[in-house]
């Protein structure tokens, strides 16, 4: 079964009635699995995370986005999180049995739909039409308040929709990105310098693993140091290898790992390597799971 | 999301046109995940394994069973596998977020439906109405050929449907059972006596773990010995603990584990323990998976 994941970020995190209306629009007749609906009042933002067959995910995303641009007026919006539109950013993430091309088709169909509703749309990540548009941070720089001017520049012409600022909806970014795994490992030490040494062993830029971004943080509540990582290509640089490296680097310094956290959605495929490495279950196929 | 698994065993494994008709009946308008359709010509038997929300699984099972009793005539049936009916045995297996009671309701609704179609039905395992009916082997003993007589006995009165033998459909067994994990561990030795020692360390009846059934087998093709196990309560006696015990018992005899096989469907919940034990990811929730 093909499974696609969508994370729809909308600029409303306070008015529960509106959030409920958006959820209803999303679920209308849909066969989707809602994984999380996370509203943040300070950010004034809600993230709807859901998965299902690509066609269902596309239709649900359209219904949700249409409702969001109807209900949210960006000209009144305040909130701590960077944002540029009522429907701010919508990544589609291939989960199972789905190619990047199929996911791109969904993102482009969604972008064209939103453009047709009169919302300026930019494609990012794997759907970017130019290298400067790969990164969400670059597209969103200046935020909503700057777009009336930013959009008049040739290099920031939208990929879909009107070539001019729309005060109510603002602009939307959509595209396809590879699933990240957010892995935090807590060490039984409050010595940040040890954490910084261990980060160097795994982080790509300091000679560690490709596809690992890492920082060391203090967690004062727990009196621990945390190695906070993003694994950007878990198939090539899997969870267990990074974990085992941190374990051996930590233990060689006379310190143990306290625990591990994996934050947010995790592609089930990322567990296949665990079955192989720890249980030697080389023939295991994730399709066996139910 | 509630997920229920059904394994519908029907007594037809040769006529592909009939098997296809049964599959179509199952899928008609349904939102089910087909995990496996396994036909065996020698057994003359097909197992349809599928999962989905309980209501969908019930409806799909009804459609499939109705079609099977229409298409299969047991009075002509031959095959190596023990059987008693066109729809032979239908276990429902709780997979996610579903209580035993909810699964029992589905099994009873299915049994009543089949009974209403004129098929004698027995409830087994967790749905059994008497201790003697817990085991499929006991109910099915004597097979189809003996049921014209067996059913006349008071103690083998069916739980649903007519109290008399029906030559075309035979009888059906349905119920609820806990998911098994079928775990085989292959050792780098061809000495069966080593395998037999190791089996003793894990098998409940010889002082090993509760909820583990195990035998040692020779695998002549691979020149290996296999420890073939069923874990009948993976929450209480988890995969990793049995694996680690076999690993240490094997290594203390100077032998290594070659590989592991997990056969058939695996409840995703069984992987939660792996995340906790090997990665120390104590907070992991299977709902994070997509």
Boltz contact constraints between the chains, C-beta under 6 A:
constraints:
  - contact:
      token1: [A, 1]
      token2: [B, 33]
      max_distance: 6.0
  - contact:
      token1: [A, 5]
      token2: [B, 290]
      max_distance: 6.0
  - contact:
      token1: [A, 31]
      token2: [B, 31]
      max_distance: 6.0
  - contact:
      token1: [A, 33]
      token2: [B, 1]
      max_distance: 6.0
  - contact:
      token1: [A, 51]
      token2: [B, 290]
      max_distance: 6.0
  - contact:
      token1: [A, 95]
      token2: [B, 290]
      max_distance: 6.0
  - contact:
      token1: [A, 243]
      token2: [B, 279]
      max_distance: 6.0
  - contact:
      token1: [A, 257]
      token2: [B, 280]
      max_distance: 6.0
  - contact:
      token1: [A, 259]
      token2: [B, 280]
      max_distance: 6.0
  - contact:
      token1: [A, 259]
      token2: [B, 282]
      max_distance: 6.0
  - contact:
      token1: [A, 260]
      token2: [B, 279]
      max_distance: 6.0
  - contact:
      token1: [A, 260]
      token2: [B, 280]
      max_distance: 6.0
  - contact:
      token1: [A, 260]
      token2: [B, 281]
      max_distance: 6.0
  - contact:
      token1: [A, 261]
      token2: [B, 283]
      max_distance: 6.0
  - contact:
      token1: [A, 262]
      token2: [B, 281]
      max_distance: 6.0
  - contact:
      token1: [A, 262]
      token2: [B, 284]
      max_distance: 6.0
  - contact:
      token1: [A, 265]
      token2: [B, 288]
      max_distance: 6.0
  - contact:
      token1: [A, 265]
      token2: [B, 290]
      max_distance: 6.0
  - contact:
      token1: [A, 266]
      token2: [B, 288]
      max_distance: 6.0
  - contact:
      token1: [A, 266]
      token2: [B, 289]
      max_distance: 6.0
  - contact:
      token1: [A, 268]
      token2: [B, 289]
      max_distance: 6.0
  - contact:
      token1: [A, 271]
      token2: [B, 271]
      max_distance: 6.0
  - contact:
      token1: [A, 274]
      token2: [B, 274]
      max_distance: 6.0
  - contact:
      token1: [A, 278]
      token2: [B, 278]
      max_distance: 6.0
  - contact:
      token1: [A, 279]
      token2: [B, 243]
      max_distance: 6.0
  - contact:
      token1: [A, 279]
      token2: [B, 260]
      max_distance: 6.0
  - contact:
      token1: [A, 280]
      token2: [B, 257]
      max_distance: 6.0
  - contact:
      token1: [A, 280]
      token2: [B, 259]
      max_distance: 6.0
  - contact:
      token1: [A, 280]
      token2: [B, 260]
      max_distance: 6.0
  - contact:
      token1: [A, 281]
      token2: [B, 260]
      max_distance: 6.0
  - contact:
      token1: [A, 281]
      token2: [B, 262]
      max_distance: 6.0
  - contact:
      token1: [A, 282]
      token2: [B, 259]
      max_distance: 6.0
  - contact:
      token1: [A, 283]
      token2: [B, 261]
      max_distance: 6.0
  - contact:
      token1: [A, 284]
      token2: [B, 262]
      max_distance: 6.0
  - contact:
      token1: [A, 288]
      token2: [B, 265]
      max_distance: 6.0
  - contact:
      token1: [A, 288]
      token2: [B, 266]
      max_distance: 6.0
  - contact:
      token1: [A, 289]
      token2: [B, 266]
      max_distance: 6.0
  - contact:
      token1: [A, 289]
      token2: [B, 268]
      max_distance: 6.0
  - contact:
      token1: [A, 290]
      token2: [B, 5]
      max_distance: 6.0
  - contact:
      token1: [A, 290]
      token2: [B, 51]
      max_distance: 6.0
  - contact:
      token1: [A, 290]
      token2: [B, 95]
      max_distance: 6.0
  - contact:
      token1: [A, 290]
      token2: [B, 265]
      max_distance: 6.0
